[in-house]
Amino acid sequence: MLPAPLNVNEADLGVLYRALGRGLVQWQPIETALYLAAFGAMGVSHAECSREFFKKPGAGSRLKFTDGVLSKALRPDAYEKTWVPLRDDTNTFVKYRNCLAHFEVYHITDHGEAATTLPTKYNVTIAESHMNFSKRSHDRVDSLSIELIDQNNSALREIAYLLYYFVVDHFPLDAFMGKGLLPLIELQLTGFYGNPRLSEFPRPDYAAR
C-alpha cells in the first residue's frame, strides 16, 4: 500500500510538476535530432536505422552511437570543429535529462540548512534517492531547485535547434525523404531546410551557402 499523501507544499509541488513536465517534453526534439543525424550519416532505411538506434539503452548510449557513425561519415573539420563541441554540450544535458527521470522529491523545512542549486524560493526540490548511498556525502544529497530546472529547460531549446541545424548543414534533404520516415517528420525537415534560418544559429564557415 502506498503511503498517505503529505498534503504539504501543494502549490510549490504544482510548480515543480510543470517544470519537470516541460523538461521531459523539451528533451524529445533533442533525441529526435540525434536520430536524424545518425540516419543521415548511415544512409540506410528508416527501419534499419531505427533498429540500431533504439536498441541502445538510454540517451547516453544513443548519443554515443550517433557520435560513432558521425565520426566515420563527416569530414574531419566538420567532426572536430562542429560536432565534437555539440556532442559534449548535448552530453551535459543527457545527465540533466537523467536527473529528471530518476529522482525523489524533498520538502525543505530549513532554507538555511538546505543547499540547492540554484538557491530556491520554493519549499520543494528534487535529488537522488536518499537511499542511494553513493550519491550522499556527510548525510547530504545534491539537489536541483525549480529555478535550475527552469534554467536548464530553456537551454534545451537551444541544443535542439543546434542539433537540427547540424543535420541541415551536413546532410542533404534527399537523405531523409522517401525512406520510411513519418510524413510529420518529413514536413518538419522540409521546414528546416526551406525556411529562413534563425539568426542566432549561424552556419559553420565551411557550410556557408
N, C-alpha and C positions, 0 to 999 in steps of 0.2 A: 504494500500500500504506500502511495506517495505521501510525504509529509504534508501537513496542512499549510496553506499559503501564509506568508508572514504578514501580509496586509500592511506593509510599511513602505514608505518612499514610492508610492504608486505613480505619482506624477513624474518623478525622475526616471522610473523604470520605463514609462512611456516614451520619454526622450531617448533613452538607451535603445529601446527596441527599434525606433525609427532609424537611428544611426547604424545599428547593426544590419538592418534590412537594406539600407542604402548601400552599405559596403559590399554586401553579398551580391546585390543586383549589379553594381558597377564593376565588379570583378569579371562578370561574364563576357563583356566585349574584349577583355584582355585575353582570355583563354581562346575565344573565337579567332582573334587576330593571330595568336601563336599558331593555331591550327592552320590558318590560311598561309602563314609564312612557310610552315613545313610543307603544305600542299604545293605551293608554288615551287619550292626547291626540289621536291621529289619528282614532279612531272608525271604523276600516276593518276588513276581514277580516284574519285572521292571515296568509293568503297574501300579501296586498298589503303589509302592514306588514313582513313578513319580507323581501320582495324589496328594499324600500327600506333597511331597517336593515342587513342583512347584506352588501349590496353596498358598504358603506362599509369601507375598508381599515383595520382595526386598531381597538383600543379607543378611542383618542383621537378618531378620526373618528366613531365611533358615539356617544360622549358628546356631541360637537358636534351631531350630528344630533338626538339626544334633546333637547338644550338648545333647538334651533331650533323643534321642534314644541311644546315646553312653553311657550316664550315667547309663542306665539300662543294656546295653549289655556287657560292659567292666568289667574286674577285677578292683577292687579299685586302685591297684597300677598303672595299665595302664591308668586309667582315670585321676588320680591325678597327676602322675609324667610326663606323656607324653601328654595326650590330653588337659588338662586344660591350660598349658603354650602355646600350639599350638593354641588352641581356642582363647586365649587372643591376641596373635600376629596377628592372622587372623582378629580379630575384629578391630584391629588398621587399617588394610588395607581395611576393609569394609568402614570405614569412609573416607579413601582416595579415594576409588572407587566412593563413592557417590559425592565427590568433583568433580570428572571428569564428572559425569553425570549431575550435576546441577551447572552451573557457568555462569559468564559473563566475557568477555574479557575487560581488562583495558589497555589503552595506557598510558605509563609513559612519562610524559613531564619533570619531575624533579627528577632525581635519588636521589638527596639529601633529598628530601621530601618523596620519596616512601619507604615504609617499607615492603620488601618482604622476604619470607622465601623460600629458601636460598637467599642471595643477588644475584642480576642478572645483567648480562651484556646486556640483551635484553631490548627492549622498550615496551614489552607486558607482561602481567601477567594475571592470572585468579583469580576470587574470587566470593563469593556470590553476588547475585544481589545487586546493590546499593539501591534497593527499599526494601530490607529485613532489616527492622529497628532493629530487634533483634540481628542481626549479626554486627551491627555498634557500634562503641564506639568513642565518640568525633569526629564525622564526618570522621572516618577512617574505612577501611574494611580490614580484614585479607585476605592475598592473597598468592597464590602459584606461585613461579617462575618456569620457564622452567627447571632450574637446579634442583630444588627439585622434579619436576615431573620425570625427568630422573633418579634421585637417587632412588625414590620410585619404579619406573618401574623395576629397576634392582633387588630390593628386592622382587618383586612379583614372580620372578623365583624361589627364594629360598623357599618362602612359598608354592608354588605349589609343588615343589619336596618333601618338608617335609610332605605335606598332602598325596601325592601319596604313599610315603614310610610308612606313618602311616597306610594306608589301607593295604599295603603288610604285615606289621608286625603284624596286628591284625585280619586279616580275610584270610581264605584260598582262593586260586583262584577258587575253585569249588563253592564258594558262589556267583560267578558272571556269570559263564559260563552256557549257555543254558537257561537263564531266561528272554530272550527278549531284551537284550542289542544289539545295533547295532554291526555288525562284526568289525567295525573300533575300537570301544572301547574295545571289547574283545581282539583284536590284541594288542592294546596298553597295556592293563593289562597283557597279556601274556609276553610282553617285560619287564615290570617292575618286574614281578615275576621271569623271567628266565634269564635276562641279569645281568652281574656283576653290583654290586651296586656302585654308585658314592661314593668315599671315604669321601667326605665332609658331608655325611648324614649317620652316623653310626646307627646301630640298638640300641634301648634301651637294657640295660643289660638283662632284663627279657625275651627279644625276640631274643637274640643272638642264631644263629644256623649256 
